[in-house]
Amino acid sequence: MKVIRRFFRNLFARLGIASGLLGYFWRRKIWWMVPLVLVILVLGVIVIFGQSSAVSSFIYTLF
């Protein structure tokens, strides 16, 4: 259990702003927000990759 806590503590320390947000969720026990934030981040990455012409054809097939 200590290894898992140490892993997440180190992960949060390396992620910058995202680590602050995830640390806030961890302290306040707002677990339901984590999937929401992850979905928003994934959609943001898809939008960024969708703007390039080489990758856009592969992303359009997902929808």
N, C-alpha and C positions, 0 to 999 in steps of 0.2 A: 504494500500500500504506500509506503514511503517513497518507493521508486517511482510510482505513478505520479504522486504529488510533486516530486522533484522534477520529473519530466515536464509536466504541465507548467510548473513555475518557470523553468528554463525556456519553454516554448513561448510563454507569455512575455518574458523579458526580451525576446528577440523580435517580436512582431511589431513593436512601436505602438501606433494608435490602436490597432486591432487588439493588442495585448491589454491596453487600458480598458477597452470596451469589454473584452472577455473577462478581465479581472473584476470589473464592476459586476458583471453577471454572476461570477463565481461568489463574490462576497455577499451579494444581495439575494442569492439563490433564485435568480430569474432564469430558470432553465428553459422556459418556453420561448424565450427571445433568441436563443442560439440558432435554432433552425431557420427562423425568420431572417436573421442577419446572413446566414450562410446562403440562403436562396437569393437574397439581394446581391450578394457578392458574385455568385455564379452567373446570375443574369447580367451583371455589369461586365464580367469577363466575356460573356457571349456577345454582348453589344460591341465591345472593343474589337474583338476578333472579327465580328461581322462587317466591320467597316472596311476591312482590307479585301480586295477583289479576289485574292487567291484562296482565302479561307471561306468566303461568303457562300460559295456553292455548297460546301459541306454543311454549313450551319443551317441553310435554308431547308435541307432535307430533314433536319430534326423537327421542324415545325410543319 
